[in-house]
Amino acid sequence: MVVNKPSIIIYCREADEDLLREVCAGIEEEGVLYQVLSHEGELDTLAYDAARESMLGSGVGIHGTRLAMQMQRLPKGKNVFELNAPKFWQCRNLGANSARAIKKMPFKPVY
């Protein structure tokens, strides 16, 4: 029997490894599990599909050096946060915010 643990899904396409590491660190700091998977599509598709397939309803899409955070009930293209060529602290805060959204906590600044 395969049991998937509730986690934030991170869908990547040609993701910058340094930015991905910071997003993961932000999620870890909030004590939430995550899964990093390869996926096809543009940034909005990555984030939307990640949120839709996450048991927690929160997902992150990374395409190159572009990142987006999405929640399950939001329409495609209406990302909670979207960053282009972000700094490391912005990536870490975006990861933390994806976890904070499910914990119903205030967001950290990303802009």
N, C-alpha and C positions, 0 to 999 in steps of 0.2 A: 504494500500500500504506500502510495506517495502522498505525503502531506506537505503542502506549501505553507510556510509560515507567513503571517501578515507582514508585508514589507513594502517599502517604496520602490517602485520600478524606475530604473534609469535606462532609457533606450539611447544607444549611441550609434552614430554613423561618422566614421573618420574623426572620432573625438580626440581633442588635445588631451594627452595623458595627464599633464600637470593640472589642468582645470578639472578634469574628472576626479583626480585625487582629492582636491580641495572640496568639491561637492560632497564626496563620500565622507570626508572628515567632519563636515558640518552636520551631516545626518547622524554620524556616530556620536558626536558630542551631545546630541539630544536623546541618545539611547534608543534609537529606532533602527530596525533592520532594513537592509536594502539589497537589491539585486541589480547587477549591471549586465545588460544584454545588448547584443547587436541587433539592429532593426533597420529596415529600409524606409525611405521617405524623407520629406523635408522636415524642418524644425517643428512646425506646428503639428504635423502628423506624429512625430516621435513623442512629443509631450502629451498630446491628446491620447494616443494609444497606451502610453505608459500609465497615465492616470486612470483610464478606463479599465485596464487589466490588473491594476493594483488592488489588493483586498482592502487596503487602507484608503483608497481613493485619491492618492497623491502621487504624481509622477513628474519626472524630469526628462527632458529631451536635450541631447547634446549633438550638434552637427558642426564638426570642425571646432571653431572658437566661438560658436553661438550657443547659448543656453536658454531654456525656457522651463518654467515650472507651471504645471497645470493641475487643476482639481477635477475630479470625476464628473461633477454635475455642470460644469461650464461648457459652453459651446466651443467647438474646434476653432482655433485662432484667437480666442479670448484668454490668453495666458495671464496668469497672476503676475508673473515677472518674466521679462525677456531681456537678455543681456547680449551685447555684441562686443567681442574682444574684451572681456572683463578682467579686472585685477583679481588676484588670488583671494583677497578678503571678500570680494563680492560673490565669488563662487562658494566660499565657505558659508556665507550668510544665506545664499540661496538654498543650499543643502539643508541648513538648519531650519529655514522657513518652511521647507517641504515637510519636515517633521513637526514643526510647531503648528502647522495648519491642522494636522490631525489631533494634536494635543490641545487645540483651542487656546493657544498662547499668542501673545503679541509677536509680530514679525520683527526681525532685526533689519536695519537699513541695508539696502542693496544699491542705492543710487547715490 
